[in-house]
Amino acid sequence: MRLQVLKHQVLKLLAENATNNESPQVMDTDTIARVLGISVNEARQLLRALHASGVIISNLEGQYSLITQEGIQWLDQMSFTANSGRVHLQQNQL
């Protein structure tokens, strides 16, 4: 479960970085680790897994990362699913 949360947080962080810049900028692993409160090694492993699944692009050393269009779509789907679940719960509580 924690891994899924971290993946979601990384994608969200990279998506915010991409949308808050006129020209999307790569984000370094040290910054990602610091923001998420995890070790740099843990961040690198996480980034490698996300790169392998195609939702981000990282350089060979895993030092810099950028979200892909597929990553943005995955993030949108996760947000939609989470929001749908909340709406369903609210409707059942009425």
C-alpha positions as CSV (number, residue, x, y, z in Angstrom):
1,M,0.0,0.0,0.0
2,R,2.8,2.4,0.9
3,L,4.4,1.9,-2.5
4,Q,1.2,2.9,-4.3
5,V,0.9,6.0,-2.2
6,L,4.5,6.9,-2.9
7,K,4.0,6.3,-6.7
8,H,1.0,8.5,-6.6
9,Q,2.8,11.3,-4.7
10,V,5.8,11.2,-7.2
11,L,3.4,11.5,-10.2
12,K,1.5,14.3,-8.5
13,L,4.7,16.1,-7.7
14,L,6.0,15.7,-11.3
15,A,2.7,16.7,-12.8
16,E,2.6,19.9,-10.6
17,N,6.1,20.6,-11.7
18,A,5.2,20.2,-15.4
19,T,2.0,22.3,-15.2
20,N,3.6,25.1,-13.1
21,N,6.3,25.8,-15.7
22,E,5.9,27.2,-19.2
23,S,8.3,24.6,-20.4
24,P,8.3,21.4,-18.4
25,Q,11.5,21.0,-16.4
26,V,13.1,17.8,-15.1
27,M,13.1,17.3,-11.4
28,D,16.1,15.9,-9.6
29,T,16.0,12.9,-7.3
30,D,17.3,14.7,-4.3
31,T,14.3,17.1,-4.4
32,I,11.8,14.3,-4.9
33,A,13.3,12.4,-1.9
34,R,13.3,15.5,0.3
35,V,9.7,16.5,-0.5
36,L,8.4,12.9,0.1
37,G,10.5,12.4,3.2
38,I,12.2,9.3,1.9
39,S,15.9,8.4,1.3
40,V,17.5,9.1,-2.1
41,N,18.1,5.4,-2.6
42,E,14.4,4.7,-2.0
43,A,13.5,7.5,-4.4
44,R,15.8,6.1,-7.1
45,Q,14.2,2.7,-6.8
46,L,10.8,4.2,-7.0
47,L,11.7,6.3,-10.0
48,R,13.2,3.3,-11.8
49,A,10.0,1.4,-11.3
50,L,7.9,4.3,-12.6
51,H,10.2,4.7,-15.6
52,A,9.9,1.0,-16.4
53,S,6.2,1.3,-16.4
54,G,6.3,4.2,-18.8
55,V,4.6,6.9,-16.6
56,I,7.8,8.9,-16.2
57,I,11.1,9.4,-18.1
58,S,14.3,9.3,-16.2
59,N,17.9,9.5,-17.3
60,L,20.1,6.4,-17.1
61,E,21.4,7.3,-13.6
62,G,17.9,8.0,-12.4
63,Q,19.0,11.5,-11.4
64,Y,16.4,13.5,-13.3
65,S,12.8,12.7,-14.1
66,L,9.8,14.1,-16.0
67,I,6.2,12.8,-16.1
68,T,4.9,11.4,-19.4
69,Q,1.5,11.8,-21.0
70,E,0.8,8.3,-19.9
71,G,1.7,9.3,-16.3
72,I,-0.7,12.2,-16.4
73,Q,-3.5,10.0,-17.7
74,W,-2.8,7.4,-15.0
75,L,-2.9,10.2,-12.4
76,D,-6.2,11.5,-13.8
77,Q,-7.7,8.0,-13.6
78,M,-6.5,7.6,-10.0
79,S,-8.0,11.0,-9.0
80,F,-11.3,10.1,-10.8
81,T,-11.5,6.7,-9.1
82,A,-10.8,8.3,-5.7
83,N,-13.4,11.0,-6.3
84,S,-16.0,8.5,-7.5
85,G,-15.4,6.5,-4.3
86,R,-16.0,9.6,-2.2
87,V,-19.2,10.5,-4.1
88,H,-20.4,6.9,-3.7
89,L,-19.8,7.0,0.1
90,Q,-21.5,10.3,0.4
91,Q,-24.6,9.1,-1.4
92,N,-24.8,6.0,0.8
93,Q,-24.6,8.2,3.9
94,L,-27.7,10.2,2.9
